[in-house]
Amino acid sequence: MSEKNNNLLDGLILGGLIGAVLGLLFAPEAGENTRQQLKAKLQEFNLGEIVDRFSEAFSAGREEADKVLNEVEGK
């Protein structure tokens, strides 16, 4: 799989996780129960690696955007 596909997959996974977290946070259940469920799910999934990969991809994207911006501005 190419790097572009890996980045897309990472984005989809991260988006799904964010959606799941927001769903839990806005669920019609007591706050303490929701926080406990969220904590259990976060521990169930090893999110450290995903967050690291997303952070690296975001940094790489920012660097590319800066390069393009500098080219457009003529620097």
GROMACS elastic network, one bead per residue, 0.5 to 0.9 nm:
[ bonds ]
;  ai    aj funct       b0    kb
    1     4     6  0.81898   500
    1     5     6  0.62475   500
    1     6     6  0.68381   500
    2     5     6  0.53083   500
    2     6     6  0.63803   500
    2     7     6  0.87879   500
    3     7     6  0.62078   500
    3     8     6  0.86422   500
    4     7     6  0.51831   500
    4     8     6  0.62808   500
    4     9     6  0.86744   500
    5     9     6  0.60967   500
    5    10     6  0.85190   500
    6     9     6  0.50652   500
    6    10     6  0.60856   500
    6    11     6  0.85478   500
    7    10     6  0.50143   500
    7    11     6  0.61202   500
    7    12     6  0.86033   500
    7    53     6  0.87048   500
    7    54     6  0.79864   500
    7    57     6  0.68274   500
    8    11     6  0.50533   500
    8    12     6  0.61786   500
    8    13     6  0.86187   500
    9    12     6  0.50687   500
    9    13     6  0.61288   500
    9    14     6  0.84982   500
   10    13     6  0.51594   500
   10    14     6  0.60494   500
   10    15     6  0.84417   500
   10    50     6  0.72803   500
   10    53     6  0.75383   500
   10    54     6  0.65851   500
   10    57     6  0.87747   500
   11    14     6  0.51013   500
   11    15     6  0.59375   500
   11    16     6  0.84620   500
   11    54     6  0.73797   500
   12    15     6  0.50288   500
   12    16     6  0.60746   500
   12    17     6  0.85755   500
   13    16     6  0.50913   500
   13    17     6  0.62017   500
   13    18     6  0.86258   500
   13    50     6  0.83688   500
   14    17     6  0.50608   500
   14    18     6  0.61270   500
   14    19     6  0.85190   500
   14    50     6  0.75536   500
   14    51     6  0.80683   500
   14    54     6  0.78201   500
   15    18     6  0.50911   500
   15    19     6  0.60827   500
   15    20     6  0.85533   500
   16    19     6  0.50321   500
   16    20     6  0.61222   500
   16    21     6  0.86243   500
   17    20     6  0.50158   500
   17    21     6  0.61607   500
   17    22     6  0.85841   500
   18    21     6  0.51048   500
   18    22     6  0.61552   500
   18    23     6  0.84985   500
   19    22     6  0.51306   500
   19    23     6  0.60406   500
   19    24     6  0.86188   500
   20    24     6  0.62432   500
   20    25     6  0.86175   500
   21    24     6  0.51358   500
   21    25     6  0.61470   500
   21    26     6  0.86845   500
   21    38     6  0.69822   500
   22    26     6  0.61286   500
   22    27     6  0.83938   500
   23    26     6  0.53599   500
   23    27     6  0.59378   500
   24    27     6  0.51216   500
   24    28     6  0.86558   500
   24    29     6  0.86788   500
   24    34     6  0.62381   500
   24    35     6  0.83388   500
   24    37     6  0.79952   500
   24    38     6  0.69807   500
   25    28     6  0.85918   500
   25    29     6  0.87712   500
   25    31     6  0.78326   500
   25    34     6  0.65025   500
   25    35     6  0.78039   500
   25    38     6  0.82485   500
   26    29     6  0.82074   500
   26    34     6  0.88607   500
   27    30     6  0.84914   500
   27    34     6  0.77122   500
   28    31     6  0.88418   500
   29    32     6  0.85064   500
   29    33     6  0.68694   500
   29    34     6  0.65154   500
   30    33     6  0.54322   500
   30    34     6  0.62910   500
   30    35     6  0.87691   500
   31    34     6  0.50542   500
   31    35     6  0.61092   500
   31    36     6  0.85899   500
   32    35     6  0.51565   500
   32    36     6  0.62212   500
   32    37     6  0.86549   500
   33    36     6  0.51351   500
   33    37     6  0.61985   500
   33    38     6  0.85808   500
   34    37     6  0.50858   500
   34    38     6  0.60584   500
   34    39     6  0.85304   500
   35    38     6  0.50140   500
   35    39     6  0.60325   500
   35    40     6  0.85283   500
   36    39     6  0.51344   500
   36    40     6  0.61587   500
   36    41     6  0.86432   500
   37    40     6  0.51262   500
   37    41     6  0.61881   500
   37    42     6  0.86120   500
   38    41     6  0.51629   500
   38    42     6  0.61190   500
   38    43     6  0.85917   500
   39    42     6  0.51643   500
   39    43     6  0.62226   500
   39    44     6  0.85514   500
   40    43     6  0.51945   500
   40    44     6  0.60848   500
   40    45     6  0.87988   500
   41    45     6  0.63088   500
   42    45     6  0.53177   500
   42    46     6  0.70558   500
   42    47     6  0.68231   500
   43    46     6  0.63979   500
   43    47     6  0.79193   500
   44    47     6  0.87490   500
   45    48     6  0.87610   500
   46    49     6  0.67237   500
   46    50     6  0.76753   500
   47    50     6  0.51446   500
   47    51     6  0.59984   500
   47    52     6  0.84576   500
   48    51     6  0.52416   500
   48    52     6  0.61365   500
   48    53     6  0.86743   500
   49    52     6  0.50567   500
   49    53     6  0.61631   500
   49    54     6  0.85615   500
   50    53     6  0.51351   500
   50    54     6  0.60853   500
   50    55     6  0.84916   500
   51    54     6  0.50679   500
   51    55     6  0.60271   500
   51    56     6  0.86037   500
   52    55     6  0.50731   500
   52    56     6  0.62332   500
   52    57     6  0.86501   500
   53    56     6  0.51292   500
   53    57     6  0.61650   500
   53    58     6  0.85389   500
   54    57     6  0.50721   500
   54    58     6  0.60100   500
   54    59     6  0.85437   500
   55    58     6  0.50818   500
   55    59     6  0.61643   500
   55    60     6  0.86188   500
   56    59     6  0.51456   500
   56    60     6  0.61920   500
   56    61     6  0.86007   500
   57    60     6  0.50920   500
   57    61     6  0.61116   500
   57    62     6  0.85687   500
   58    61     6  0.50576   500
   58    62     6  0.61222   500
   58    63     6  0.86486   500
   59    62     6  0.50514   500
   59    63     6  0.62173   500
   59    64     6  0.86818   500
   60    63     6  0.51374   500
   60    64     6  0.62867   500
   60    65     6  0.86468   500
   61    64     6  0.51104   500
   61    65     6  0.61184   500
   61    66     6  0.85822   500
   62    65     6  0.50289   500
   62    66     6  0.61375   500
   62    67     6  0.86486   500
   63    66     6  0.50840   500
   63    67     6  0.62758   500
   63    68     6  0.87631   500
   64    67     6  0.50619   500
   64    68     6  0.62754   500
   64    69     6  0.85593   500
   65    68     6  0.51572   500
   65    69     6  0.60493   500
   65    70     6  0.85435   500
   66    69     6  0.50235   500
   66    70     6  0.60690   500
   66    71     6  0.85817   500
   67    70     6  0.51586   500
   67    71     6  0.62360   500
   67    72     6  0.86754   500
   68    71     6  0.50498   500
   68    72     6  0.61492   500
   68    73     6  0.85530   500
   69    72     6  0.50918   500
   69    73     6  0.60765   500
   69    74     6  0.84332   500
   69    75     6  0.87216   500
   70    73     6  0.50838   500
   70    74     6  0.59959   500
   70    75     6  0.51660   500
   71    75     6  0.60135   500
   72    75     6  0.77832   500
